Amino acid sequence: MAMARKYSKKASAKVGRAMKKRKAGTLKSGRSGKKVASRKQAIAIGLSEARAEGKKVPKKAAKKKKAAKKRKSKK
């Protein structure tokens, strides 16, 4: 039995497109407009675009630092 896909095929295509743009040096950050060189950032941009179009992409992971702070303040 095959496992269900975590990301949709269209989301994978968005990430692939972002990776190609990064390789070509034309991928830019949304807010600052700076060129993106980081592989991780390129993936994040692709997933974010897919998410905005309503494709199947898991929700963003919660920040670990915030969770650690909350645990400390409860003590």
FENMOJO-V389962 format. One record per backbone hydrogen bond with DSSP energy under -0.5 kcal/mol. CO is the residue of the C=O (numbers start at 1). NH is the residue of the N-H. Records with the same first field share a line. If there is no record, write none. Layout:
BEGIN
CO=NH  NH
END
This chain:
BEGIN
8=12
9=13
10=14
11=15
12=16
13=17
14=18
15=19
16=20
17=21
18=22
19=23
20=24
21=25  26  27
22=25
27=36
29=33
34=29
35=37
38=42
39=43
40=44
41=45
42=46
43=47
44=48
45=49
46=50
47=51
48=52
49=53
50=55
51=54
55=57
56=8
63=67
64=68
65=69
66=70
67=71
68=72
69=73
70=74
71=75
72=75
END
